[in-house]
Amino acid sequence: MSSSSFVSGLSLASTRVIKRIHILRDRKADTPEVANSRLKAIRQVRKWANEPDVAHLTSTPAGDVAYIKTGSTGFHTWTRL
């Protein structure tokens, strides 16, 4: 399979791509921050591949995959005493 047919196949079968991204994310579900980092990396690669000067993809279905809830309230801010 040539790379151009692979890329056009991804744009035609975005639901399969989304399912694969879910699988990659869910493999790290026991460590939600790692799973979310993996999803962020996939989104960045797909965003790069969608840029006009690169133009490998026509869509970025990774944005349709939600992050795993971590229960974190964020970072504690410092207060002056």
N, C-alpha and C positions, 0 to 999 in steps of 0.2 A: 504494500500500500504506500503510495507516495505521500509526502507531507501535505501537499495541497488537497488531496482527497480526504486525508485525515482531518484537516482543519475544517473543510466544508461539511464533513460528517458530524463534527462537533456542533456546528451552528445549526444543523438540521435536527439533531437529536439532543437538544439542550436538557430535556428531562432526564436522559441517561447520564449526562454530565453532572447534573445536580445530585442525582442519586449517588454517583461515585464520590462527589465531594462530601456528601453526608457520611459515606462509609469511611473516608479518610479522617474526617473529624471525629466520628464516633469510635474509632479505634483507640483514641486517647481520652475517652469519656471519663475514665477513672481519675484523670488529672485534668480538670476543666480548663485551667489556664494554658496548659500545653495544647489542648485541643483547639482553643481559641487562637493561640499563636499560629498553629498550623493553618487554620482558616484564613488568618490575616495574610500569611505568606502566599497562599494560593490566590487570594484576591489581588495581591500586588503583582504577581506574575501575570495573571490574566489581564489586569489593568495595563501593564506594560505591553502585552501582546496585542492590545486593542488600540494602541496609540497610532496616529496616522503614519508616522515614519516607519513603523514596524509592520502594522496591518496584517498580523497573522490570524486574528479572530474578528468576528463581526459582532459578538456580544460577550458579556461577562456574567454568566449565570451564577458565579460564586457569590454574588451579592444577594442572591435569593436564599442562601443558606444562613440560618440564624446562628448566633453565638450560643454556647452553652451557658446557662445561668450559673454563676459561681457563688452567690451568696455574699460576696465581698461588698463592703460599703465604701471601698476606696482607701486612700491613704489618710492616715491621721495627720492633721495639720498641727504645726507647732504653735503653742500659745506662750505669750510672755507672762512671767510670774510677777 
